[in-house]
Amino acid sequence: MPSAAVIDSQSVKGGQLPALSCGYDAGKKIKGRKRHVLTDTNGLLLGAVVTPASVQDRDEARLLLCMFCHSFLGLLMIFADGGYAGKLEQFVQSMGRLFGHGVSFGLGIIKKLEDQKGFIVLPRRWVIERSFGWLVKQRRLTRDHEKNPRHHEAFVHLALIGIMTQRLTAYGRSNLLPDRLSAI
């Protein structure tokens, strides 16, 4: 059960998508869809929602948190970037009181440094960026060609399930190997 989570979104270019499920992300200048992802602090998927790219991060975060936070009542902190600042912080605190039976959880906004020039790794933010990197390595997820956004969402789940399976098998081999050698 995770005690902390990281939330972020990633805009993905779309092929010939239906007009209702496609939008334009003015910040990144991309026409397509946006993946809103909630991960634990290891970068493993807790929940994902796919929307048109025109949907603001903080607006969709409410839906994402409502859909998945009731499943993870042990959450105490959710880390996010500056795009989630504002009314979402109060919403998260009220949700914590609602789901946590009196124990509230908070939203930690991780902002860029004031004098930052170029790329600097920010604490907790690199976790979700690594998860997005894992998704981009999946050929099917580099562009969105699905007519239904739920199909793209399912492929996000499948890709991260595959990554978790690879990590579990590698972990299992590394733990079992010394025991087998010592028995011989």
Stockholm file with secondary structure:
# STOCKHOLM 1.0

chainA/1-184         MPSAAVIDSQSVKGGQLPALSCGYDAGKKIKGRKRHVLTDTNGLLLGAVVTPASVQDRDEARLLLCMFCHSFLGLLMIFADGGYAGKLEQFVQSMGRLFGHGVSFGLGIIKKLEDQKGFIVLPRRWVIERSFGWLVKQRRLTRDHEKNPRHHEAFVHLALIGIMTQRLTAYGRSNLLPDRLSAI
#=GR chainA/1-184 SS CCSEEEEEEEEEEBSSCCGGGCEEETTTTEEEEEEEEEEETTSCEEEEEEEETTSCHHHHHHHHHHHHGGGCTTCCEEEEEGGGCSHHHHHHHHHHHHHTTTCCCEEEEECCCTTCCSCCCCTTHHHHHHHHHHHHHSGGGSSBCCSSHHHHHHHHHHHHHHHHHHHHHHHHHHHHHHHHHHHC
#=GC SS_cons         CCSEEEEEEEEEEBSSCCGGGCEEETTTTEEEEEEEEEEETTSCEEEEEEEETTSCHHHHHHHHHHHHGGGCTTCCEEEEEGGGCSHHHHHHHHHHHHHTTTCCCEEEEECCCTTCCSCCCCTTHHHHHHHHHHHHHSGGGSSBCCSSHHHHHHHHHHHHHHHHHHHHHHHHHHHHHHHHHHHC
//
